Amino acid sequence: MASLMENIIDLLNKENSEYELLIQLSMDKTPVIIKGDLEQLGKITEKEQEVVGRIQHYEKERIQTMKDIADVTNKDAEDLKLPVLIEMMSGRTREQEALRLVHDRLKTTMTNMTRVNNQNRELLKNSLEMVQFEMNLLQSMKCAPETADYNKGAYNTGSIMGSGSKRFDTKQ
């Protein structure tokens, strides 16, 4: 049982480290999203996929270790969650404290991850809305009516409204 406890603590610490790395990558994404740098966004996303792959590997190991702990303690693996395991370790204060610390770190990490992901989600949503607005603006310019300008020969010389060289400069 002692080796299983050491194993689960080690796995949870490794998972937490990977999640912290994922948070840092998500934070690195924020200015990239704001700038609209798709090339850099792609590079960060590739790095995130590598981290997620490692997290999935650790997660499979963690689930198997929790099943092994459930077998040893004669508990149902589905009901054996980390807070329950912490309570079960009341007689083993060193392992109980180590589990409590890693549990608290994981909770903090997940809270931070949720916050950063929500922020990036909003930025992406705003970027998509801006792109949609610009597409609608371009489409409406193509569909704008012609002006009723005629030359001396009574030929229509009208131009499409809003298609002149006068455009709004967002950089000014």
C-alpha positions as CSV (number, residue, x, y, z in Angstrom):
1,M,0.0,0.0,0.0
2,A,2.9,2.4,0.8
3,S,4.3,2.1,-2.8
4,L,0.8,2.7,-4.2
5,M,0.5,5.8,-2.1
6,E,3.9,7.1,-3.3
7,N,3.0,6.2,-6.8
8,I,-0.3,8.2,-6.7
9,I,1.3,11.2,-5.1
10,D,4.1,11.1,-7.7
11,L,1.6,10.8,-10.5
12,L,-0.6,13.7,-9.2
13,N,2.5,15.9,-8.8
14,K,3.5,15.1,-12.4
15,E,0.0,15.9,-13.7
16,N,-0.1,19.1,-11.8
17,S,3.3,20.1,-13.3
18,E,1.9,19.4,-16.8
19,Y,-1.2,21.4,-16.1
20,E,0.9,24.3,-14.9
21,L,2.8,24.1,-18.2
22,L,-0.5,24.1,-20.0
23,I,-1.6,27.2,-18.2
24,Q,1.7,29.0,-19.1
25,L,1.1,28.1,-22.8
26,S,-2.5,29.4,-22.5
27,M,-1.2,32.6,-21.0
28,D,1.3,32.9,-23.9
29,K,-1.6,32.5,-26.3
30,T,-3.4,35.6,-25.0
31,P,-1.2,38.3,-26.6
32,V,-0.9,36.1,-29.7
33,I,-4.7,36.0,-30.0
34,I,-4.9,39.8,-29.5
35,K,-2.3,40.3,-32.3
36,G,-4.0,37.8,-34.5
37,D,-0.7,36.0,-35.2
38,L,-2.0,32.7,-36.6
39,E,1.4,31.2,-37.2
40,Q,2.5,31.7,-33.6
41,L,-1.0,30.5,-32.4
42,G,-0.4,27.3,-34.4
43,K,3.0,26.7,-32.8
44,I,1.6,27.2,-29.3
45,T,-1.3,24.8,-30.1
46,E,1.2,22.1,-31.2
47,K,3.0,22.5,-27.9
48,E,-0.3,22.3,-26.0
49,Q,-1.1,19.0,-27.8
50,E,2.2,17.5,-26.6
51,V,1.4,18.5,-23.0
52,V,-2.1,17.1,-23.3
53,G,-0.7,13.8,-24.5
54,R,1.5,13.6,-21.5
55,I,-1.4,14.5,-19.2
56,Q,-3.5,11.7,-20.7
57,H,-0.7,9.3,-20.1
58,Y,-0.4,10.2,-16.5
59,E,-4.2,10.2,-16.1
60,K,-4.4,6.6,-17.4
61,E,-1.7,5.6,-14.9
62,R,-3.5,7.5,-12.1
63,I,-6.8,5.7,-12.8
64,Q,-5.0,2.3,-12.8
65,T,-3.3,3.2,-9.5
66,M,-6.6,4.3,-8.0
67,K,-8.1,0.9,-9.0
68,D,-5.2,-0.9,-7.4
69,I,-5.7,1.1,-4.2
70,A,-9.4,0.3,-4.3
71,D,-8.6,-3.4,-4.6
72,V,-6.2,-3.3,-1.7
73,T,-8.6,-1.4,0.5
74,N,-11.6,-3.3,-0.6
75,K,-13.4,-0.2,-1.8
76,D,-15.3,0.5,-5.0
77,A,-13.0,2.2,-7.5
78,E,-15.8,4.5,-8.7
79,D,-16.4,5.8,-5.2
80,L,-12.7,6.2,-4.4
81,K,-11.9,9.8,-5.0
82,L,-9.0,11.8,-3.7
83,P,-10.8,13.4,-0.8
84,V,-12.0,10.0,0.3
85,L,-8.5,8.6,0.0
86,I,-7.2,11.5,2.1
87,E,-9.6,10.7,4.8
88,M,-8.7,7.0,4.7
89,M,-5.1,7.9,5.4
90,S,-5.9,9.4,8.8
91,G,-3.5,6.9,10.5
92,R,-0.7,7.8,8.1
93,T,-0.1,11.5,8.6
94,R,2.8,11.8,6.2
95,E,1.0,10.4,3.3
96,Q,-2.2,12.1,4.2
97,E,-0.5,15.5,4.3
98,A,1.3,14.8,1.0
99,L,-2.1,13.9,-0.6
100,R,-3.8,17.0,0.9
101,L,-1.0,19.2,-0.5
102,V,-1.1,17.8,-4.0
103,H,-5.0,17.9,-3.9
104,D,-4.9,21.6,-3.0
105,R,-2.3,22.4,-5.6
106,L,-4.4,20.6,-8.3
107,K,-7.5,22.5,-7.3
108,T,-5.6,25.9,-7.5
109,T,-4.1,24.9,-10.8
110,M,-7.5,23.9,-12.3
111,T,-9.1,27.2,-11.1
112,N,-6.3,29.2,-12.8
113,M,-6.6,27.1,-15.9
114,T,-10.3,27.7,-16.1
115,R,-9.8,31.5,-15.7
116,V,-7.1,31.7,-18.4
117,N,-9.2,29.5,-20.8
118,N,-12.3,31.6,-20.2
119,Q,-10.3,34.8,-21.0
120,N,-8.9,33.3,-24.2
121,R,-12.4,32.0,-25.2
122,E,-13.8,35.6,-24.9
123,L,-10.9,37.0,-26.9
124,L,-11.4,34.5,-29.6
125,K,-15.2,35.1,-29.6
126,N,-14.6,38.9,-29.9
127,S,-12.1,38.3,-32.8
128,L,-14.6,36.1,-34.6
129,E,-17.3,38.7,-34.1
130,M,-15.0,41.4,-35.6
131,V,-14.2,39.2,-38.6
132,Q,-17.9,38.6,-39.1
133,F,-18.6,42.3,-38.9
134,E,-15.9,43.1,-41.5
135,M,-17.3,40.4,-43.8
136,N,-20.8,41.8,-43.5
137,L,-19.4,45.3,-44.2
138,L,-17.6,44.1,-47.3
139,Q,-20.7,42.2,-48.5
140,S,-22.9,45.2,-48.0
141,M,-20.6,47.4,-49.9
142,K,-20.9,45.1,-52.9
143,C,-24.7,45.2,-52.7
144,A,-25.0,48.9,-52.2
145,P,-27.1,50.8,-54.8
146,E,-25.6,52.8,-57.6
147,T,-25.8,56.6,-57.6
148,A,-27.9,58.2,-60.3
149,D,-25.1,60.1,-62.1
150,Y,-25.3,60.6,-65.8
151,N,-22.9,62.2,-68.3
152,K,-23.8,64.5,-71.3
153,G,-24.7,61.6,-73.5
154,A,-27.3,60.3,-70.9
155,Y,-25.2,57.3,-70.0
156,N,-25.1,56.2,-66.4
157,T,-21.8,57.0,-64.8
158,G,-23.0,56.2,-61.3
159,S,-20.7,54.4,-58.9
160,I,-21.6,52.1,-56.1
161,M,-22.2,54.0,-52.9
162,G,-19.5,53.6,-50.4
163,S,-17.0,52.2,-52.9
164,G,-15.0,55.3,-53.4
165,S,-11.5,55.9,-52.1
166,K,-12.9,57.4,-48.8
167,R,-12.6,54.6,-46.3
168,F,-12.4,54.6,-42.5
169,D,-8.8,54.2,-41.3
170,T,-8.8,52.3,-38.1
171,K,-5.1,53.2,-37.4
172,Q,-5.8,56.9,-37.0
